Structure formats: C-alpha cells, structure tokens
C-alpha cells in the first residue's frame, strides 16, 4: 500500500493507476531490481553474482 500511495503522490496518478503500477512492481520484483541497479550504477557495472544478491523486499 505504501508504494501505491507514493506513486500516486509523486506521479499524480489516479488511485487505480497507482495500485496497478505498485502491483506490477511487486509481481516483477526480479526484473525491477535488475533494471534499477543497472540504471543507477551505469558508471560502476556490477557482476552477475552481485546483481543476484539484491532484492526489493526481504522475507525475514
């Protein structure tokens, strides 16, 4: 829910669009993390092993 509220507030989306965006982020967590790490670390490329260690949400 926090993600959807943040999306709604920052992107000025409707509530339903923000919920859909948050749902897409959560269901595609592995793709989202890879995309963000490559986008934010373009000057310092990461190894495949390091990329595999990042997660969006921990289960613990």
C-alpha positions in Angstrom: 0.0 0.0 0.0 2.8 2.4 0.8 4.3 2.0 -2.7 0.9 2.8 -4.3 0.4 5.9 -2.1 3.9 7.1 -3.0 3.3 6.5 -6.7 0.0 8.3 -6.6 1.5 11.3 -4.8 4.7 11.7 -6.8 3.4 10.8 -10.3 0.0 12.4 -9.8 -1.8 9.3 -10.9 -5.3 8.2 -10.1 -5.7 5.7 -7.2 -6.4 2.8 -9.6 -3.5 3.6 -11.8 -1.2 3.8 -8.8 -2.4 0.4 -7.5 -1.8 -1.2 -10.9 1.7 0.3 -11.0 2.5 -0.9 -7.5 1.2 -4.4 -8.3 3.4 -4.6 -11.4 6.4 -3.6 -9.4 5.7 -6.3 -6.8 5.0 -9.1 -9.2 8.0 -8.3 -11.4 10.4 -7.8 -8.5 13.4 -9.5 -10.0 13.1 -7.5 -13.2 12.6 -4.3 -11.4 15.7 -4.8 -9.2 17.9 -5.6 -12.2 16.6 -2.5 -14.1 17.2 -0.2 -11.2 20.7 -1.4 -10.4 21.8 -1.1 -14.0 20.2 2.3 -14.3 21.6 3.7 -11.1 25.1 2.1 -11.4 25.8 2.8 -15.1 29.3 4.1 -14.2 30.1 1.1 -12.0 28.9 -2.1 -13.6 28.0 -4.9 -11.3 28.9 -8.5 -11.7 26.2 -11.1 -12.3 26.8 -12.5 -8.8 26.3 -9.1 -7.2 23.1 -8.5 -9.2 21.6 -11.8 -7.9 22.1 -10.7 -4.3 19.8 -7.7 -4.5 16.1 -8.0 -3.6 13.4 -5.4 -3.4 11.8 -6.8 -0.3 13.2 -9.2 2.2 11.2 -12.1 3.5 12.6 -12.0 7.0 
